Amino acid sequence: MDNSGLLFSILIGLFAGLRSLTAPAVAAWAVHLGRLRIERPLSVIGSTPAVAIFTVLALLELVADKLPNTPNRTAPRGLIARIVTGGLTGACVAAGAAQRPFIGVLGAVGGVVGCFGGYQARTRLVKALGTRDINIALVEDLVAIAGSVWVLFR
């Protein structure tokens, strides 16, 4: 049995933990463009309305993350979002690897790891490098985007 679905389900969850809506937006595009082939009901993520909604939400999240009043990602609302989107995208990746979608729970685990690990990495890098938070936040955006694209378009 190929375990790539397990590994990539965890990885996409990890990227969802960094930016909760980037991974589902990239998954929506991957399904829409035929790069990730999955069956219904998960394939609905690739519908034109879902692609549009997830793309707009992901872009808004990238902006909102930089605002001073944005709640901490480890607060319940942010953490729950990362668990849900990590699980959803993990299920899509598992299904695309011909494994059972319930393996997507690994994506939810990855979401928790990405949430807390990303928070720790970002705060520690800001301190260690003596730079502004936005600089590290932008790097984190790039990691979430590039990582999600790599997992879903590989």
Summary of the structure (lengths in Angstrom):
residues: 154
radius of gyration: 14.9
end to end distance: 19.0
largest distance: 48.2
contacts: 552
relative contact order: 0.22
helix: 77%
strand: 0%
